[in-house]
């Protein structure tokens, strides 16, 4: 019975109807948010403000005694979390800003193959609007994506077949995250890049993980009942480097002054951009 319910929740009909309902509710409530204080870089809507994180999340972290204050989380603006027009989160707005700059320098005569893992509706629509980006959505369970794939076993993607990928808040759910990182490196072309973002807490350098823990334990120490670990910053970079990547940290200094404030992005937000350098560059390093 539980399996049937899970299959229903991932079905195309269920997901489509759910998203249509959410979109309708957003349209009805949008007028109260319109203004010109901020602008969503995903949908382009000018707004008075962004919406805070859901009250249910605040209640759950309080009830389970989450050990870190929400203000200690990197790349998390819980006070201006989602766009009331398209529902893009603050991190998705950051991806849109960064990728717009990168895409401006790409060869537009070439189709660049991109995979977005667990794609979000608003950002997917934005990325598909670029005619030179061949966007594919991938997920283990969802039926509304292009590819159903296990990120630790992506044999449907040949070696060196992707120009770029977006792996946002995925690895903390994956039991063998190191294997997933090696797979991401394998499928990326030399000279390609990806964005890898996971929940990071300021001051936590070593990853904390303890298999077999309860959901309440994971809420308390990892910030969500379905997270399998709390990454440490130094350790995350170390794991990605061990998989073969060169890791670049992209922060507020990369962008035009005022860009973060205008897009509702926290000033301490950081993108972990991973590169698969061409062999000649790796050999010369």
C-alpha positions as CSV (number, residue, x, y, z in Angstrom):
1,X,0.0,0.0,0.0
2,X,2.8,2.4,0.9
3,X,4.5,1.7,-2.4
4,X,1.3,2.4,-4.3
5,X,1.0,5.8,-2.5
6,X,4.6,6.6,-3.2
7,X,4.2,5.8,-6.9
8,X,1.1,8.0,-7.1
9,X,2.9,11.0,-5.5
10,X,5.6,10.7,-8.2
11,X,3.1,10.2,-11.1
12,X,2.9,12.7,-13.9
13,X,-0.8,13.4,-13.3
14,X,-0.4,13.9,-9.5
15,X,2.6,16.1,-9.8
16,X,1.1,18.2,-12.7
17,X,-2.1,18.8,-10.8
18,X,-0.2,19.7,-7.6
19,X,2.0,22.2,-9.5
20,X,-1.0,23.7,-11.3
21,X,-2.8,24.2,-7.9
22,X,0.3,25.9,-6.4
23,X,0.7,28.1,-9.5
24,X,-2.9,29.2,-9.2
25,X,-2.5,30.1,-5.5
26,X,0.6,32.1,-6.3
27,X,-1.2,34.1,-9.0
28,X,-4.0,34.9,-6.6
29,X,-1.7,36.1,-3.9
30,X,0.9,37.8,-6.1
31,X,-0.6,41.3,-6.1
32,X,0.2,41.8,-2.5
33,X,3.9,41.2,-3.2
34,X,4.3,43.4,-6.2
35,X,6.7,46.4,-6.0
36,X,10.2,47.4,-7.0
37,X,12.4,46.7,-4.0
38,X,13.6,43.4,-5.3
39,X,13.6,41.4,-8.6
40,X,13.6,37.7,-9.2
41,X,16.4,36.7,-11.7
42,X,14.6,33.5,-12.5
43,X,11.2,34.9,-13.7
44,X,12.0,38.6,-13.9
45,X,9.1,39.7,-11.6
46,X,9.6,43.0,-9.7
47,X,8.5,42.6,-6.1
48,X,8.1,44.4,-2.8
49,X,9.6,41.4,-1.0
50,X,10.3,37.7,-1.2
51,X,8.5,35.2,0.9
52,X,10.1,33.7,4.1
53,X,10.7,30.0,4.6
54,X,7.6,27.9,5.4
55,X,6.3,28.1,9.0
56,X,6.2,24.3,9.1
57,X,9.9,24.2,8.7
58,X,10.5,26.7,11.5
59,X,8.2,24.7,13.8
60,X,9.9,21.4,13.0
61,X,13.4,22.7,13.6
62,X,12.2,24.2,16.9
63,X,10.4,21.0,18.0
64,X,13.3,18.7,17.2
65,X,15.9,21.1,18.8
66,X,18.0,21.7,15.6
67,X,21.4,22.4,17.1
68,X,22.4,25.3,14.8
69,X,20.7,28.7,14.4
70,X,19.3,29.2,10.9
71,X,21.5,32.3,10.6
72,X,24.5,30.0,10.7
73,X,23.5,28.2,7.5
74,X,25.5,29.2,4.4
75,X,23.5,30.2,1.2
76,X,20.2,30.3,3.0
77,X,18.1,33.4,3.3
78,X,15.2,32.0,5.4
79,X,13.7,35.5,5.7
80,X,13.5,35.9,1.9
81,X,13.4,32.3,0.8
82,X,11.0,32.0,-2.2
83,X,9.7,34.1,-5.1
84,X,6.0,34.7,-4.7
85,X,5.6,34.7,-8.5
86,X,7.6,31.6,-9.6
87,X,8.5,29.9,-6.3
88,X,12.3,30.0,-7.0
89,X,14.3,29.6,-3.8
90,X,17.1,32.0,-2.9
91,X,19.7,29.4,-4.0
92,X,17.9,29.0,-7.3
93,X,18.0,32.7,-7.8
94,X,21.7,32.6,-7.2
95,X,22.2,29.9,-9.8
96,X,20.2,31.9,-12.3
97,X,22.4,35.0,-11.7
98,X,25.7,33.0,-12.0
99,X,24.6,31.0,-15.1
100,X,23.4,34.1,-16.9
101,X,26.9,35.5,-16.6
102,X,28.6,32.2,-17.7
103,X,26.1,31.7,-20.6
104,X,26.9,35.2,-22.0
105,X,30.4,33.9,-22.8
106,X,29.5,30.6,-24.3
107,X,29.7,29.7,-28.0
108,X,26.1,30.0,-29.1
109,X,26.7,28.0,-32.2
110,X,27.2,24.9,-30.1
111,X,24.5,23.1,-28.1
112,X,25.7,22.7,-24.6
113,X,24.4,19.6,-22.9
114,X,23.3,20.2,-19.3
115,X,21.7,17.9,-16.7
116,X,19.9,19.4,-13.7
117,X,19.4,16.9,-10.9
118,X,16.0,17.1,-9.1
119,X,15.0,20.1,-11.3
120,X,12.8,22.8,-10.0
121,X,10.0,24.1,-12.2
122,X,10.9,27.8,-12.3
123,X,14.6,27.3,-12.9
124,X,14.1,24.6,-15.4
125,X,11.9,26.9,-17.4
126,X,14.5,29.6,-17.3
127,X,17.3,27.3,-18.4
128,X,15.2,25.9,-21.2
129,X,14.8,29.4,-22.5
130,X,18.4,29.5,-23.6
131,X,18.4,28.1,-27.2
132,X,22.0,26.9,-27.0
133,X,21.5,24.9,-23.8
134,X,20.2,21.3,-24.2
135,X,18.6,20.9,-20.7
136,X,17.7,17.6,-19.2
137,X,16.1,17.0,-15.9
138,X,17.2,13.9,-13.9
139,X,15.7,12.3,-10.7
140,X,15.7,8.9,-9.2
141,X,11.9,8.7,-8.6
142,X,10.0,11.5,-10.4
143,X,8.1,10.6,-13.5
144,X,8.0,14.2,-14.8
145,X,11.8,14.4,-15.6
146,X,13.6,13.4,-18.8
147,X,15.8,10.7,-17.1
148,X,15.2,8.5,-14.2
149,X,18.7,7.9,-12.9
150,X,20.6,6.9,-9.8
151,X,23.3,9.5,-9.3
152,X,25.7,6.8,-8.1
153,X,25.2,4.8,-11.3
154,X,24.6,7.0,-14.3
155,X,25.4,4.5,-17.0
156,X,22.8,6.1,-19.3
157,X,25.3,9.0,-19.6
158,X,28.5,8.1,-21.4
159,X,31.9,9.3,-20.2
160,X,32.7,12.9,-20.9
161,X,29.2,13.6,-22.3
162,X,28.0,16.6,-20.3
163,X,29.1,20.2,-20.7
164,X,27.7,21.2,-17.3
165,X,25.5,20.0,-14.5
166,X,23.6,21.4,-11.5
167,X,23.6,19.2,-8.4
168,X,21.8,21.2,-5.7
169,X,20.9,19.8,-2.3
170,X,21.2,16.2,-3.6
171,X,24.3,14.7,-2.1
172,X,23.2,15.0,1.5
173,X,20.4,12.5,0.6
174,X,22.8,10.0,-1.1
175,X,24.2,7.1,1.0
176,X,27.4,6.7,-1.0
177,X,28.1,10.4,-1.8
178,X,31.7,9.8,-2.8
179,X,30.5,7.3,-5.5
180,X,28.1,10.0,-6.8
181,X,30.9,12.5,-7.0
182,X,33.0,10.1,-9.0
183,X,30.1,9.6,-11.4
184,X,29.6,13.3,-11.8
185,X,33.3,13.6,-12.6
186,X,33.1,10.8,-15.1
187,X,30.2,12.1,-17.1
188,X,31.5,15.7,-17.3
189,X,33.5,16.7,-20.3
190,X,37.1,17.9,-19.9
191,X,36.8,21.7,-19.8
192,X,33.2,21.4,-18.4
193,X,31.9,22.6,-15.0
194,X,29.2,21.8,-12.5
195,X,27.5,23.5,-9.5
196,X,27.5,21.4,-6.4
197,X,25.7,22.9,-3.4
198,X,24.8,21.2,-0.1
199,X,23.7,22.5,3.3
200,X,26.8,24.0,5.0
201,X,27.0,25.5,8.5
202,X,29.5,28.2,9.2
203,X,32.3,26.9,11.4
204,X,31.7,23.2,10.7
205,X,34.6,21.9,8.8
206,X,34.3,18.1,9.2
207,X,31.3,16.1,7.9
208,X,29.1,14.6,10.6
209,X,27.3,11.4,9.6
210,X,26.1,8.4,11.6
211,X,24.3,5.7,9.7
212,X,21.1,4.2,11.1
213,X,19.9,7.3,13.0
214,X,16.3,8.2,13.5
215,X,14.4,10.9,11.7
216,X,14.3,13.1,14.8
217,X,18.0,12.7,15.2
218,X,18.6,13.8,11.6
219,X,16.3,16.8,12.1
220,X,18.3,17.7,15.2
221,X,21.8,17.4,13.9
222,X,21.4,17.5,10.0
223,X,18.5,20.0,9.7
224,X,16.1,17.6,7.9
225,X,14.7,14.2,8.5
226,X,15.8,12.9,5.1
227,X,19.4,14.2,5.3
228,X,22.0,11.6,5.9
229,X,24.8,13.9,7.0
230,X,25.8,17.4,7.9
231,X,28.6,18.4,5.6
232,X,31.7,20.3,6.8
233,X,33.1,22.9,4.4
234,X,36.7,21.6,4.3
235,X,35.6,18.0,4.0
236,X,33.1,18.7,1.2
237,X,35.9,20.4,-0.8
238,X,38.2,17.5,0.0
239,X,35.7,14.9,-1.2
240,X,35.1,16.7,-4.4
241,X,38.8,17.1,-5.0
242,X,39.4,13.4,-4.3
243,X,36.8,12.7,-7.0
244,X,39.0,14.6,-9.5
245,X,37.4,18.0,-9.5
246,X,39.0,21.4,-9.2
247,X,36.8,23.3,-6.8
248,X,36.2,27.1,-7.2
249,X,34.3,29.0,-4.5
250,X,32.1,31.8,-6.0
251,X,30.9,34.4,-3.5
252,X,29.4,37.9,-3.5
253,X,32.6,39.4,-4.8
254,X,32.0,37.7,-8.2
255,X,28.9,39.7,-8.9
256,X,28.0,43.3,-9.5
257,X,27.5,45.4,-6.3
258,X,23.9,45.2,-5.1
259,X,23.1,42.1,-7.1
260,X,22.6,39.9,-4.0
261,X,20.4,42.4,-2.3
262,X,18.3,43.0,-5.4
263,X,17.8,39.2,-5.8
264,X,17.1,38.4,-2.1
265,X,20.3,36.4,-1.7
266,X,22.1,36.3,1.6
267,X,25.5,38.0,1.6
268,X,27.3,34.8,2.9
269,X,26.0,32.7,0.0
270,X,28.7,30.6,-1.8
271,X,28.6,28.5,-5.0
272,X,30.8,25.4,-5.2
273,X,31.7,25.4,-8.9
274,X,33.5,22.2,-9.8
275,X,35.7,21.9,-13.0
276,X,37.0,19.0,-14.9
277,X,40.1,20.5,-16.4
278,X,41.4,19.5,-19.8
279,X,44.2,17.0,-19.6
280,X,46.9,19.4,-20.8
281,X,46.0,21.9,-18.1
282,X,46.0,19.1,-15.5
283,X,49.4,17.9,-16.6
284,X,50.8,21.4,-16.5
285,X,49.5,22.1,-13.0
